């Protein structure tokens, strides 16, 4: 996966606190998924920044969880069966559908999304793990009780990636 301005992403949190980053390439659908940010909250913003940085560290990410996620959710696929539901005839990953993205139920929330120009965080959708992932960015928006009044907060990716200060 190349680092281009054609990439966009969504961050979801499920009811078990699982945080996933879903990367999309315009015109090609979902290209990459990374999970388990709840165990390393700081790495979520690092990975989002890496999507748009010149060092292209995205290519160093180990594995594509999207393949495992699709295989797991399509339980009829076993190692000895065809993986036609995961890869197309050219060997590209078939984009996930909305049910795959949201765990086939209503227990997964969109907590952030963005592209090369902006990051939008939805504070009211955040659980504990999501709050940990974005805590540094959200701190200035919290009142004395830790509550955030805003439905969404937008950040300029050029500032977050250090392109402008």
C-alpha positions in Angstrom: 0.0 0.0 0.0 1.5 3.3 -1.0 1.3 6.5 1.0 -0.8 8.8 -1.1 -3.4 11.5 -0.6 -6.0 9.0 -2.0 -6.1 7.3 1.4 -8.8 7.8 4.0 -9.5 6.0 7.2 -12.0 5.1 9.9 -11.4 4.2 13.5 -13.9 2.0 15.3 -14.3 0.9 18.8 -16.4 -2.2 19.7 -18.2 -2.8 22.9 -15.3 -4.8 24.2 -13.0 -1.8 23.9 -11.3 -3.1 20.7 -9.9 -0.3 18.6 -9.4 -0.8 14.8 -8.0 1.4 12.1 -9.5 0.8 8.6 -7.6 2.3 5.7 -9.4 2.9 2.4 -7.9 3.8 -1.0 -10.3 5.8 -3.2 -11.7 3.6 -5.9 -10.3 0.4 -4.5 -12.2 0.1 -1.2 -10.7 -1.1 2.0 -7.0 -1.9 1.6 -5.7 -2.4 5.1 -6.9 -3.0 8.7 -4.9 -2.8 11.9 -6.4 -3.9 15.2 -5.7 -4.0 19.0 -4.8 -0.3 19.5 -6.5 -0.7 22.9 -3.2 -2.3 24.1 -1.0 0.4 22.7 -3.1 3.6 22.6 -0.3 6.0 21.5 0.4 4.0 18.4 -3.0 4.8 16.8 -2.1 8.5 16.2 1.5 7.4 15.2 0.0 5.1 12.5 -2.5 7.7 11.3 0.4 10.2 10.9 2.5 7.5 9.1 -0.2 7.2 6.5 0.6 10.6 5.2 4.2 11.0 6.1 7.1 11.0 3.6 8.9 8.1 5.4 6.2 5.7 4.2 6.5 3.6 7.4 3.2 2.1 6.6 5.0 -0.5 4.4 6.7 -1.7 7.6 3.4 -2.6 9.3 3.5 -6.3 10.1 0.6 -8.1 8.4 -2.8 -7.0 7.2 -5.4 -7.8 9.8 -8.1 -7.3 7.1 -7.3 -10.7 5.7 -7.7 -12.4 9.1 -10.8 -10.4 9.9 -12.5 -11.3 6.6 -11.5 -15.0 7.0 -12.8 -15.1 10.6 -16.1 -13.3 9.8 -16.7 -15.5 6.8 -16.6 -18.7 8.9 -17.3 -20.9 5.8 -13.7 -20.2 4.7 -11.2 -22.7 6.1 -7.5 -23.2 5.1 -8.4 -26.0 2.7 -11.2 -24.0 1.0 -11.0 -21.3 -1.7 -10.4 -17.8 -0.4 -12.5 -16.2 -3.2 -14.4 -14.1 -0.6 -11.1 -12.5 0.5 -9.2 -12.0 -2.8 -10.4 -11.2 -6.3 -9.0 -12.9 -9.5 -6.1 -10.4 -9.6 -5.1 -11.2 -6.0 -6.4 -7.9 -4.5 -8.3 -7.9 -1.3 -12.1 -7.6 -1.9 -13.3 -4.6 0.0 -15.3 -5.3 3.2 -18.9 -4.3 3.3 -20.5 -2.2 6.0 -21.5 -5.3 8.0 -17.8 -6.4 8.1 -16.7 -3.0 9.3 -19.2 -2.9 12.1 -18.9 -6.5 13.3 -22.3 -7.5 11.8 -24.1 -5.8 14.7 -24.7 -2.5 16.4 -21.9 -2.8 19.1 -19.2 -1.1 17.1 -19.0 2.7 16.9 -17.2 5.0 14.5 -15.0 7.1 16.8 -12.9 8.9 14.2 -12.3 9.3 10.5 -10.2 11.4 8.2 -8.0 11.7 5.2 -4.8 13.6 4.3 -6.4 17.0 5.3 -8.3 16.3 8.4 -9.0 14.1 11.4 -12.5 14.1 12.9 -13.0 12.6 16.4 -16.5 11.9 17.7 -16.2 12.2 21.5 -19.7 10.9 22.3 -18.8 7.5 20.6 -15.6 7.0 22.6 -15.3 4.3 25.2 -12.5 4.1 27.6 -10.0 2.7 25.1 -10.9 5.2 22.4 -10.5 8.0 24.9 -7.0 6.7 25.8 -6.1 6.7 22.1 -7.0 10.4 21.6 -6.5 11.7 25.1 -3.7 14.2 24.2 -5.7 15.7 21.4 -8.9 15.9 23.4 -7.5 17.2 26.7 -8.0 20.9 25.8 -11.7 20.3 25.1 -12.6 18.6 28.4 -14.4 20.5 31.2 -13.4 20.2 34.8 -15.3 16.9 35.0 -13.6 15.4 31.9 -16.8 15.9 29.8 -16.6 17.1 26.2 -19.6 19.0 24.9 -18.8 18.7 21.2 -20.4 16.1 18.9 -17.3 16.2 16.7 -13.9 17.8 16.8 -11.8 18.5 13.7 -8.1 18.6 13.5 -5.9 19.7 10.5 -3.7 16.8 9.4 -1.0 19.2 8.2 -0.5 20.3 11.8 -0.7 16.7 13.2 1.9 15.5 10.7 4.2 18.5 11.3 3.8 19.8 7.7 2.8 23.2 9.2 3.3 24.4 12.7 
